[in-house]
Every structure is written in C-alpha cells, then in structure tokens.
C-alpha cells in the first residue's frame, strides 16, 4: 500500500543562477522529485519518518542556456540521490 509523505523543503541553495529563475527552478524540483518518489519509491531515510535536517545533493554541471525545467530536474535528481545515502 502506498504511503503518503509530506516533504517540505525549507531552503534550496543554488549558486550561479539568475534570481529571476528561482520560482521556476523550485517548481521543476518539486515536480521531478514528486515523480521520482512515485516511480522509484520513498528512500529509507524518509520511509522511517521524522525529519532530515539537511541533504547534500553534491555538485553537477548544467549546460549553458539550460532552462529552469532542466535545471530543476537535475537538482531533484541530486536531492533524491542525497536522500538515498
């Protein structure tokens, strides 16, 4: 039976992006992370409940000129990977 979880991201720190893209990137992160959780499952770190103080998504490269949706998807993949550690 699928579990319902509530995921709240207090702060998302991204360096090197236009402040004007922050909401579009945030929305893309939310959409992609929701899709990944539904498709790949909830990592054990979340399935056990409680809070996770921080997740280090590491670093990744973004092609010059990438739109906010692409950036958000890459951020979500990095966050999901951080949750699985």
Secondary structure by P-SEA (a helix, b strand, c coil): cbbbbbbbbcbbbbccccccaaaaaaaaaaaaaaaaaaacccccccccccccccccccbbbbcccccaaaaaaaaaaaaaaaaac
